[in-house]
């Protein structure tokens, strides 16, 4: 049993060494300008189990449509420190395909989103609600959330401002 485990371990380590060697060869080839696409594909599959994370936003696989917002910026005005406030933004599907809100990403942890999860049919309205907790802020603040929808210029940025007053 120990021999079998040792052989497996050596095989794995050996594969890793071969992979590292391939990576060194890849780097050398890149500097000489002779890298083939076959070796790129091989090296990627040997070193990653999944696609590398990117900063690109989530996208919907739905067909594109168009949308209109009732507003993209809201001013809460003066609020007391510690108040929890919310605002509802309406979004109307002005296109011919269903509008799908795939995600709403707030800019910070002080803002929590709710949104219409079902596809919004052409001519119908959906809602995006941003909940803001002012506990950790003083004075004027501006916050945002990115709304990922199946429109050409996604994400859509929603913003709000508030003037936070002491209690």
PyMOL commands that set and color helices and strands:
alter all, ss='L'
color gray80, all
select helices_A, chain A and resi 2-32+37-47
alter helices_A, ss='H'
color red, helices_A
select strands_A, chain A and resi 67-69+73-80+84-93+101-106+111-115+125-133+139-149+156-165
alter strands_A, ss='S'
color yellow, strands_A
deselect
rebuild
show_as cartoon
